[in-house]
């Protein structure tokens, strides 16, 4: 059952279509990712979902409600961590939690929430004295304090070190396991691949792909990567036969250690093995892997991640 429905949404600024006919739905209980390069329209899209911006065209429903016309009701169902968030420097963690809890008619008890997010020992710490990871944990708590059905997290881990980022990923998974639907905006490929059940790739204001992480990878040219060191140098005709195998998109020249890399598909593997056997070549350090979401992203958008 879809808890968020976005249908043909458009948003224009100064004559430029920042969001250009975006459509997707988010199923209840999933982590749905929105992935794309900077300036692709990701944040504008979710700000329309949150009711912070009014779309120029199209419709949005959150649990069947319009985020603009039914704004008060939607804010009780939806929690949000914005792309850029700040609190007053001298506000303590306890004061922030108590203040935000006062905004809702039936907030969750912030004490176990703070403990769950590792903030129970920081309750008397002023906001300005928190680390980047602690601030992000506080913003997650503030997004969850109204007991929402949906939480929107916009580039939550930007600026965090690798350890803090992975700790935050675990928290997001726990949030979903607690029954909250998560709409996650990110430009980190590893984050999207680790967390998301499905991903919408937005580029230049349009959805250019929508699938599971594995499905997006399968859409990429050269989704299967074969790396090996041949027992002898392959000649021009041999390389031509290798390039002509079914599904092969490209063959990367040997690296410093003599390893060749073949970008193909699942259909490439068996003919590849047969070709080497026919040539009397042994494949040393053979690795057959799936391409990364980074490579799929580049293939789908033609842009750097």
Secondary structure as UniProt FT lines:
FT   STRAND          2..13
FT   TURN            14..15
FT   STRAND          16..27
FT   TURN            28..29
FT   STRAND          31..35
FT   TURN            38..39
FT   HELIX           42..49
FT   TURN            50..51
FT   STRAND          57..62
FT   TURN            63..64
FT   TURN            67..70
FT   HELIX           71..77
FT   STRAND          78..81
FT   TURN            89..90
FT   HELIX           93..101
FT   TURN            102..103
FT   TURN            105..106
FT   HELIX           110..116
FT   TURN            117..118
FT   TURN            120..121
FT   TURN            123..124
FT   HELIX           127..129
FT   HELIX           132..144
FT   TURN            145..146
FT   STRAND          150..154
FT   TURN            156..159
FT   HELIX           162..177
FT   TURN            178..179
FT   STRAND          181..186
FT   HELIX           189..195
FT   STRAND          198..203
FT   TURN            204..205
FT   STRAND          206..211
FT   HELIX           213..219
FT   TURN            221..222
FT   STRAND          224..230
FT   HELIX           236..243
FT   TURN            246..247
FT   STRAND          250..252
FT   TURN            256..257
FT   STRAND          259..264
FT   HELIX           266..279
FT   STRAND          283..290
FT   HELIX           293..301
//
